[in-house]
Every structure is written in C-alpha cells, then in structure tokens.
Amino acid sequence: MFRRVGCDFEPSIEKDDGVSESERKALEDQLTRLRRQHEEAELKSQKKIVELLEKTSEQQRALDEAKDKHREFQLNHTELQLKVDELETKHRASVLKAQEEADRAKDLADKHQEVKQELERHKQRAEALEKERDQQEEVARRHQEHAQQAHQEVTEHLSKLEEHQKEMVALREQLKTASEEKKQEEERIQQMQEELRRGVAFRESVDRSLGKAWTPPGGEDVFSIMNVNTFLLEVRIAGWAPRQGLAFGSKPDMQARADGLVRWFQELKEDEVPDVVVFNEIFSKAASTIFRQLCNPQWRRNGWYAKDNVLACSTSGHFGFATRVLNPAGWVKISGGVVIMVRKGLYISDFHEEAYVDHDFEDGMSQKGFMRVRVGHPSIGDVWVIGSHTQAWPQNAGIRVKQWKQMWRHIDATIPEGSKLVIAGDMNTETSEVETMKKELHSESPPLDESGFWLPLRTPLPYSSYGGGGQNAYLHYDHQETHEKSPHDQIMYVSAGNKYLSPKSMRWQYLPMKSDGCFPSAITTPNISVDDLSDHYAAYAQLCYGSRCQIQQLSGHRGFTGIGLGDEIRCCAGRGMVAGKCFDWAPGGVHAGQLRGGGNAGSAAETRTESPVSEPEKAADAPEEKN
C-alpha cells in the first residue's frame, strides 16, 4: 500500500526542531493520496463484495432452483415408481388372465376332441345300426319268402306222410331183424367175455365190441386233450336248412378239408384217440359232416336230437359223445362255433354255455363265448373242460381280457374246489398276451414243446398261426395274415393257487393237421394243390394225474409234405422246393415263369398280382424258416 513508483515513502521521526512546511504539505498530500487510494480500494472492495453477494445470491437462487428441481424429480420418480408398480400389477394380472385363457382354451380343445370322438362313435354306431337295419330288412324279406315256401312244404309234407307210413312198415321189419341181430351180438359178447378171462391178448377186441376205448398199459393216468380250429366258416343268416338264407364269407375248400379231417381222426389207432377234442369254427354244413361221420348221422348244430345238449355217438368210430354247437344260430346271429367231443368210454355231463358280454360288432354277430362240460374218465375221475373261442385281431386285446375275466367269474362261482379243470381253445392270443391270459384265468401251462413229443416234428413249431412262405398255405394267401406268427391256440390247467387240482406233469405241442394226399385249391390263380386241412395248427396236450403216464407217439399222420422227424420233404402240385420249403414261384411252381431268368430261384423277383405277397418278400422267407 505504501509503495510508490520509483521511491518508497517512509515517515520520518519528528525532530526536536519540528516539521517544515514542505514536509507537512507533503504529508498532507501523501495522506490525501492515501485516503483516495483507501477510498478507491474501499470502493473496489465494496464492488467486489456486491459482486460476491450478487454471485452468492445467484448461486443461492440456482441452489434453490436445483433443490426445487430435485424435489420435483423426487416427486416425478415417486409417481413413475407408482406407475411402474401399477403397470407391473397390471402385467401380472394380464399374465394370469392369459394363463387362465390358455387353460380355458386347452379345456375347450379337450372338450372339442372328446365331442369329436363321441361324434365319431355315434357315427359308427349309426352306420352299424343302419347296416343291421338293412340286414334285418333283408332277413324280413327272406323270412316272408320262407313263409311262402313253408306253405308249399306243408303240402308236400302231407304227401310224404303216406310214404312215411309205408316206410314205417318196412322199419318194423328192420327192427325185428335188428332185434335178432342184437340177440346174436349179445351172444357174441358173452363168448368174447369168456375169451377175455382166458387171456389179456383178447382185451382190445372185446373192448371195441363193447363200445369202450382201450387204454394202453402204463397210460391209465393220462388225460389227453386236443384243440382243432377247423377254418370251416360260412356266414348264413335267416335260414335253418343248408341252402336257405343269405350266405357269404365262405372259406375255401371247405368240404375237401372237412373230409380230410374226418379221415385224419378215423385213421387214428384206438390207443391214439385223444380223450377230449375241442373244435372251433363249426360254422358250416361242411363242418357238420365231421360229427355226422365221426359220431352220429343225426348230429345237428342246434342240438335237435341231443339229450341235455349232448348226443351219444352211434357210429362204430372212436368217439362216444358230442355236444351241440356253442350258442346255436338264430335268424340274424350265427353260433359260437365250439363243439366238444370225447372218445368212447368217457362221458359228458353238466353242460353249460355263455356268450361273451364284451365284443366288437363282428364277433358279436357270431355269439362267441365258452362251453363247460364235465368229462367222466374211468381212471382219473371227473375232469371239467372249458372250450372257447375269444375275440379276434391284435387291436382287441382289451376285449379279450374282459372275456377271460368273465370266464374266471364263472369258474370261481360254479366249479367245486379240488376239481381237475382244463381250458382249451382258440384264444387269439399274441405272444405278449399269454402271461396276462394265464393271470386272469388263474391257470398254468409249461413251455411249449416246439419239437413235439406225441408227433416229433422235422422243424420246431412255435406258433399255431404260422404264415409266411413255405408254412401254412391258407395263411400265406390271406393278405391280412400272410406274415402271422402267433400262439393263438392254447391249452392250460387251472390251479388258482391250490384251489383246483394240478396235474403232476403236462406236455403240449402244436401239430399241423395235413392230408396224406394233396387236393386242388383255388386260393391262388392258376390253381395249386395243398395238404393243409386248416389255417391253424392244432394244439395237443397230455396231463398226468398219477404215476401211470407212459407216452406213446402218434403213428402216421405226417401229411403228403412230410412234417415228422426224418420224413422226406415233398411239394404238392403247383409248388416247387427252395431250401426245404415249398413255394409257387420256385422251379416247378405255377408262377415260376414270372421270375426273371426263366424260374431261377436265385434271380431277381418281380411283383405278382395273383398273390398278395411280393416275390422279394417270399424269397426273404426262405432262409429264415426251415419247414
């Protein structure tokens, strides 16, 4: 403050002689300058203070504005947070609503599908009812025609009565002659009984004359049973007589195969005849001839001449009694197709039958069910036998389970504890169903003897329905079953724990029933010859209920093609041999010329229209199977 340009002011110490005028004036000037400088400095300081105050005021104002904006931002943030919370709440509500709508849409879709399925079921029922109505209308029309024919037949019957009266006179004469022959027969029986006392060698001839079946020594405690699906199906409605009513669906070669089955049983030796034979698919006139020839000419499917539904056999053959057919046919529905027949010396009683409650439309028209009889055996006592034919086709496995349950309910309610009980029939079981069937029927059976014991086989046989090239001819030419490999036919005994008596042992096998000679068949064009008597192979079992259970093998019955162990393999006319099996496309077969290379079995194959199976498919079968 006290510096000056070019010099410094420094007050001097007053001297004892005082201040001069010039010095005083200089001091006043200096003081005046200092004041002026002080005032200027004061003014600058004031201005600086004012500026600082103004700046402080502006900063305070800015600070206040910032605080205001901060509070405003806080308010805005709070409002935005509230809006975000509100939007999140709305979003969650919308998500819940969307989920509810999705669940509702799914429920509506499921209900739509159920309604659609129900509509389809109603449509199928309507079509079935419409079809049944058309059939009933056709039945009614044919019934009216039948009534008109009946009037004419009554007139003819009256004329025949006179002829019958004449025949009665002749019959009385025959009866008188028969009485004399009976007396002679009784005398011959007494003579043979006397011979029986003299030696065991005459036992078989005496038993045959007395109408009894001879049992070989060592086999008295064996119960043998056979199941035969005859494939003799002809659907005929609204008609009792053979050529009345509407017939359709006839299986091929029925009469030739029926005659072959008759010869097959007639050619059995007396000690080879099964104790019981259960027949399936007795649905035709041709099928009826089996029992008229093997049992009694008066046998009828509806049991007209039977007593208590069982007919005594009158022929000189191997069998003693036969039941009528299961659930006989009506005007619309056909029968259940099951018949049970026993060898001479055994008896049938306690006949019972039921139709299955659960079935599809097709099987419902055939009244399938089960037949139960009690068979009197001279060595082992009574054996209850149930014969059945259950629901067909693999897709109906659930229906078969219901049918087995129905069968078991009957067994459990009616057959006494401690009884011997055997079930046989075409159960239509696939391999995967066998254990389920045994569980539902509380039954047992040992593993199948695929190589055979009663008839040892050249090739092991694991199935009763065996399609494919070189196997069963009728399955081979059926487009639905050409590759069938199923254990449809079953024989088992019921144990139910210890409720029923189990055998000490059991053996069973599948048995191809074949004719000794080939017969022509129209199953393919050009025609070929076959020796198969059915589309199923029979099932045969021996159950031992004691200690005398010696097994005797079946003689003969190897068929033309040779099915027995060590038999020569032959092919019927129209088929040639490849890898030990018979094919119509092989060299010598009716379709051999349709292969490239003039019938060379190793050449490439073309697809034929005459057979439902292509040539490559048949060629592929040859190395796989060895029949």
Secondary structure, 3 states (H helix, E strand, C coil): CCEECCEECCCCCCCCCCCCHHHHHHHHHHHHHHHHHHHHHHHHHHHHHHHHHHHHHHHHHHHHHHHHHHHHHHHHHHHHHHHHHHHHHHHHHHHHHHHHHHHHHHHHHHHHHHHHHHHHHHHHHHHHHHHHHHHHHHHHHHHHHHHHHHHHHHHHHHHHHHHHHHHHHHHHHHHHHHHHHHHHHHHHHHHHHHHHHHCHHHHHHHHHHCCCCCCCCCCCCEEEEEEEEEEEECEEECCCCCCCCEEECCCCCHHHHHHHHHHHHHCCCHHHCCCEEEEEEEECHHHHHHHHHHCCCCCCCCCCCCECCEEECCCCCCEEEEECCCCCCCCCCCCCCCEEEEECCCEEEEEEEEECCCCCHHHHCCCCEEEEEEEEECCCEEEEEEEEECCCCHHHHHHHHHHHHHHHHHHHHHCCCCCEEEEEEECCCCHHHHHHHHHHHCEECCCCCCCCCCCCECCCCCCCEECCCCCCHHHHCCCCCCCCEECCEEEEEECCCCCCCCCCEEEEEEECCEEEEEEEECCCCCCEEEEECCCCCEEEEEEECCCCCCCCCCCCCCCCCCCECCCCCCCCCCCEEECCEEECCCCCCCCHHHCCCCCCCCCCCCCCCCCCCCHHHHHHHHHHCCC
